[in-house]
């Protein structure tokens, strides 16, 4: 239920949460580093003729407000991250860190982390003029003193002067060096060999690493190894990932490769789409395969009694004040499946929500199951047969009537592509409108407080929405252990991902944790029940 409400595509949610990754990755063999990230900086992008919508969004007043909200919280994160290694009672000193984040956005930068994770070395290189370099040197020196880490000493690295700090606790060595027009900062244990290497490259080539070619942003990360280091990823089994961003015309192109330690459990099959159900106007369409592996890994799904589990799904949405979203999954004997779910689904739901309202009603003469008594929506499940195939059809509302079939070009994107595992198209502005009420429904089910709509992040979402057009995402199986994701968008994220980002930013411990809104003071008693042979409902 949670994934259906929040994520427009169960398969993509499974990929990005790492449900196909059964064991830890091996980053050193994959990338040569635990984490490597390079960004050209927004100052360079200002003169680019590409990604025009993204630059238009960057100029919005609300973007500045949202960015400031994010940076204020990020400036407190180092104190939270190293709290166990800092003297008791020291302040976060976010006022010293906050100005440096502006440079990390605008200037070209390079970040690398090498393992092993328990004795890692982190190095940052950022291109700065003398004025901004002076701010970095002053603020970092003051930060070391305010956190009572010790007294920095003057040092020289490859002929460049700077300062270093040696201490007993991690990080045992910190160095900060000015190399021509680059600031080099390194921290970790022992000798910190990465910083001298970058300084040598500055001597030789005028820069620490080669400039990015055909990309604005490049990231290589071994998430399995970094889980203990980055708490926000601890609950996800993300595989090692390589991601790049580059502008193409008015769009932003995202390319990612996910490297799994075992074969992806998926065998291509002909697409099964209930085209007779999907009516225009359509504002999003999603189709995916490999669903059975994700469902089989989800707690409690096996107890629902649907065998075999569906391996495909398609999802679509129609424009409305409140989101009209539907999902169809091919199954064997859908009528029996709904009858079985009428017995098992109420127990499944009750086990996952502490306080609920409403009841499940099963209409036996039509084999339809409804969750009645909820605010905002009435989820339903019914069988559907089309083209010799049975489907389970689920929706938050009764299926909207319509006489105009969706355009054939929508389904043509799936035709003849034997390695396509996931496809998603949406009008992002419309789906962004859908995201808020669907998240509110989720908060109601969990009896949580609603988030404020007057925060900088929500004001930004309202202003950015009208600038967003189509977003297309494709995931293909490029080799037995490798998936490739390609996305064409105006901002890099879908409507639901944008809203989820806003929720993450509003989390109390962002960015280290992703927490939902706080619970209401007086939770309701769990009132979910089940009835059979409910009063017949109007036929849809």
N, C-alpha and C positions, 0 to 999 in steps of 0.2 A: 504493500500500500504506500509506504513512504517513498520508495523509488518511483512508483507510478505517478505520484503527485508531484514530486520535485524534479525528476530528471526526465527530459524528453527523449528517452531512448535507454532501455534497460541494458543493452549490450555495451554502449559507450560508458555508462556508469560502471559496469563491471570491469571494463578495460582500465578505466582511469582509477578505480579503486584497487586494481591489481588482483582481481579474483581469478585470473588465469595464471598468476604467479604462485607456484606452490612452494618454492624455496628461495633462499637468499641469492642475490646476484653476485657476480665476481667483477667488481668495478675495475680493478687494476688491469685485468686482462681485457676488459671491454674498452675503456677510455684512457687508461694510464693515470687516472686521477679519480678521487671520490666525487669531485665536483669541479667543473670548469665552466666559466660563464664570461662572455665578452659582449659588450654593448657599445655601439658607435656614439650614443648620446643624442639627446633631442636637439642639441645645437646644430649637429650635422644634418639632421632630418629636416630642419626648418627650410633648407634650400632645395630639398628633394621635390621633384615633380610628381612623385608617387604617394599613395596612401593619403590622398587629399582630404578624405572624410576624417581620418584619424587626426590630421593636423587641425582641421576645423573644430573637432571635439576638444583638442588640447587647448584651444583659445577661448573656450567658454568660461565665464566667470565661475560657474559652479564647479568646473573641473579644478580650478585653483583651490576652492574650498574643500573639495573631496581629497585632493592631493595633500592639503595641509593636515586634514584629519588623519590620513594614513601615515604621514611622516611624523606627526606628533606621537602616535602610538609606536611606530617603528623606533623612534628615538629612545623610548623606554625599554625596548626589548633587550638590548645588551645587558642591562642591569638584571633583568629577570633571568636571562640565559646563564649568566655567570654568578648568580646570587650565592650559590653554595661555595664559591671560591673567593668571595669578597669579604672584607672585614664587616662585622655586624654593625648595622646602623648607618652605613654610608648611603647617601641619596643617589637617585638614578642619574643625575647630571644630564638629563635630556636636553637642557638648554645648550650644552656644549656639543652634543651629537646632532641636534636638529639641523644646523646650518650645513653640515657636511652632506646630508642626504640630498639637498638641492643639487650639489655638484655630481653626485652619483647618478642623478637623472639627466642632467644636461651634458656632462663631459663624457668622453670616451673612457671606458674602464675595462679592466680584466680582473677576474677573481678565480683563484684556484685553491682547492683543498686536496692535499695528498694524505694518504693513510699510512699505517693502520689508524682506525678511528680513535683508539685510545692514546695514540701519540701522533696526532695529525699536525700538519703545518698548513696554515692559511696565509695566502699572500694576496694583496690587493695592489693593483697599479692603476692610477688615475691621472689623466692628463690635465694639468692645471697651470694657469698663469701664476706669476709671482705673488699677486695679491691673494688669490684663493689658496695657494700653497702655504702662505703665511698663516691663514686662518686654520688650516689643518694642523700645522705644526704647533701652533699655540694651543688650540683646543684639545688636541690629544695629550700634550704635555700636562695641561691643567687637569684633564680627566684622570691621568695616572696618579697625580698628586691627591685629587679629591677622593679617589677611591682608596687611597693609602696603600698603594701597591709597591711603593718604594721610590727611590730617587733615581731618575734616568741619568745615564752617563753618555758623554759624547762618544760617537763611534764613526768609523770610516769603512765603507763597503765599496770595493772596486773603484776607489778614488773619490767617491761621493760621501759627503759628510751628513751626519744625522745624529740620532740618539738611540740608545738601547736601554732596556730594563731587564735585569735578571732577578728572578725570585724563586722561592722553593715550590710554591703551589702552581698549578696549571693556570694560565700558560706560563711556563718557566722562563721564556725569553720573548721579548717584544722589541721590534726594531722599526724605526721610521726614518726614511732616507729620501732626500731630494736629489733626483737624477735628471739633470737637464730640466725639461718641462714636464717631468713625471714625478708624482709622489708614489713611493713604494713603502707599503706597510706590511709587516709580517709578524705573525705570532704563532707560538707552538712550543715545541721542546727541542732541546739540543742545539744544533748549529744553524737551523733554518736555511737549508741549502737552496731553496727556491729563490729567495731574494737576491743573492749574489748572481744567480743565473740570469735573472731579469735585468739586473744592473749591467751585466756583461753585454746583453743584447742592446741595451740603450747605448752603450759605448760603440758598439759595432754598427747598428742600424738606425740609431736615433729613436727607437721605440722598443718596448720590452717584448712584444709579440707582433707577428705580422698583422696587418690590417685585415678586417673581415672582407671577404670577396663574395658578392652576390647575397649578402645577408646583412640585416641590421642588428640582429640579436642571435646569439648562438649559445646553447646550453647543453652540456653533457653531464648527467647526474646518475649516480648509482644509489637509487632511493633505498634499496634493502639495507645497504651498509650505513646509510645516514639516518635510519629510523630512530636509533637511540640518541642521536645528536639533535634531531629536529622533532620535538614531541608532537607537532601537528600531524606528522605522517606516521606516527607509531601504530595507528589502527589500520593502516592501509598497506597492502602488499604491492606497492608500485614496483614494476620492473625497471632495470636500467633504461634510461631514456635519453635520446638525442633530439633536440628541438631547435628549429630556426624560424625566424620571422623576417619578412622582407616585403616592401611595398610593391604593388603591381597596379598601376593606374590609380583609380580611386580606392582600390581595395588593399587589404593586408592579407598576405599569404602565410599560412602557418603550416609547417611540415614537421612531423614528429615520427620517430622510430622507437618502438618499444621492443626490447630484447629480453625474451623470456628464457628461463633456465631449463624449461622442458617444452615439448611440443605443445602448441596451442590446440586444445581439444575441440577441433572443429573439422567437419567434412562438408564441403560445398554440396548444396542441394538446390534443385529448381525453386525459384521464389514462388510462394503462395500468398497472393494478395486478394482480399475480398473487395474487388473494385466496385461491386454493386452497392457497397455500404458507404463509400467515400464520395461525398457530393461537394460540388462547388458552392460557395467559396471556401477554399482551403488555405490556411495560413501557415501550416507546417505539415510535413510528411516525413516519417521515419520508418526505416525497415532494417531489421537486423537478423543475423543467424548466430548460432553458437549459444543460444539462450539456455539450453538444458544444462550445460556445464556450470553456468552461473547460478541457476536456480538450485541445482543439486548441492552447491556449496553453501547455500543460505540456510541458516538455522531454522528448523521447523518445517521447511517446505516439503520434505519427504513425508511428513505426517499428514499432509493434506490429502494424500491418496490418489492424486492424478498421475496415472502411469500409462505410457511413458510421459515424462515431462515434455512440454512443447520446446522445440528447438528454434523456432522462428517467431517473429512478431512484426507487426506493423502498427504504427501509431500516427494519428492525425488530429488536427485541431481546426476548429472553425472560429471565426471572429464573433465575439459576444462581449457584453459588459463583464460577465463572469466567464471564465475559461470553459469552453466546451472541448473536452479532450477525450479521445477514445483509443483503445488498444485492442487488437485482434490477434489471436494466437491459434495456429492450426493444431488441433488435437484429434485423437481417436475418439469417436463417439462423444460429441460435445454435450448431448443431453445427459448421459450418465455422469459426465465430469461435473456438470453443474449440480446434479443431485448429490454426488459425493461431497462437493464443496459446501453444500448447504448444511452438512453435518460437521465438517472439519474447520471451515473458515471462521465461524464465530469463536471457537477455542483459540485458533491461531491469532486472531485480532486481540482477544482478551489478554493473551500472554504478552503482548507487546505494548500495551497502553495501560497505565496505572489507573486512569479514570476516564470513562467514556460515557456517552449517552446514546440513546437510540436502541434499535433492535434489528435483527436480521429477519426478513420475511421471505419465505419460499413459496412461490406460486407453482404448485405441482403440475397443474394442467398445461402450463407453458414452460416448465422447467426454468423459471427465472428467479434470481435471488437479488434482494434489495437490502440495503442498509438504510433503514428509515429513522427519522428523528434527528438527523444531523442538521446543523445550520449550514446555509450556503449551498449545500449539494445533497444529492441522494444517489450515492454510488449504486450501480447495478451490474449484474452479470447474467448473460443469457447465451444460449447456443445459436449458432447461425450456420447454415449450410449453403454453399455456393460453388458451382463448378465441380461438383463431386468431392468437395473437401469440407470437413467440419471445422468450425472455429469457435473459440470462446471469445465473446465480445464483452468488454468491460468499459464502463464510462462513468463519469461523475454526474451525468444527466441522461435522461432518455435521448436516444439518437435523434438529432435534429432532422426534420424532413427536408427533402430537396429533390428536384427533378433534373438538375444539371449534373452530369457526370464530371468527375475531375478530369483535367486534360490528360490525354494519353502520354504527353511528353513527361509527365511526372513519373510514370512507371518505366518509361524508356531508359531512365538512368540506371535501372537494374538489369536491363536486358543484356544477355550474352557475356556478363562479367563473372567468371567462375571463381575469381579470388576476392570478390567483394563480400565483406562480412558485415558492413554497417554503412548506411546512407542516411543522411539527414538534411532536409531543406526547410528553411523557415523564413518568414518575414519577421525579422528580429524585433522591430518596434512592436508588433502585435503580440509576440510571445512574451516580451517584457511586461506588457500590460497584464498578461495571464499570470505571471509569476507571483505577484503580490497576493491575490486572493487564494491561490493554491497554497502558498506558504502560511497564510492565515488559517486555512483549514487544518493544516498540519499542526499549527500551534494550538488550535482548539482541541484537536484529538489528544494532544499531550498536556492540555490544560496549562498552557504557558501564556505569559503576557504578550500582547501584540507589540511589535517594535514601532517606535515613533516614525512618522512619515515626514518629520521636519528636521531630520538629521542632515548633515552635509552630503552623505552618501545617497540618501533618497531624493534630495533636491537635485543632485547631479543626474540620477536615473531619469527623473521627469524631464530634464532639459535635453539629455542626450538621446532619448528615445526617438524623437522625430527625425533625427539625422541618420538612423540606422535602416538599412535596406535588407537585402537577402543575405543569408549566411548558409553556406553549403559545406557539409563535412562528409568525408569518405574515409573509411578504414578498410584496408586490404591486407590480405595475408601474403607477404612478400617471400617468406620462407617458412619452414615448419615451426621455427621459434621466433619469428619476427613479424610484427605488425607495423604497417605504415599508415599514418594519419595525415590527411591533407585537408586544409580548411581555407575557404575564401570568404572573407568577411570585411566589415568596415572597422571593427574594433578588436577582433581576435577572439571574442567570446559570444556565445549564444545569449538569448534573453534570460533564460533560467540561470546560466552561469554568471551573468552580470548581477542578477539579484542575489545569488548565493555569495558572490564576492562582497556585496554590500553587507550581508548578514555576518560574514566572517570579520570584516573590518569593525563591525559593531560589537563583536565578541569582547568580553572583558579582558582577556589575555591575548588578543591579537598581537603578533602573528603566531605565537607559539602554540595556541590552542584555538579550536573552532567550537565555540560553545553556543547552544541555543539560547533564546531569551529566558529569563528567570521564570519559575513557576508562579502561578497565582497563589494568593495567600490561603484560599480555602478551596482545595480540590474537591471535585464532585465524586460521589460514589460511582463505581463502575456499574452501569445500568444496561450494558449490552446483553440482550437476550436473543432468543430465536423462536420463531413461530412458523408453523407449516400451514399450508392451505390458506394463505392470507387471502383477503378479498381481492378478486381479479382486478387488475390494473388495465387501463386503456391499452389496447394493442398498439405497438410502435411499428 
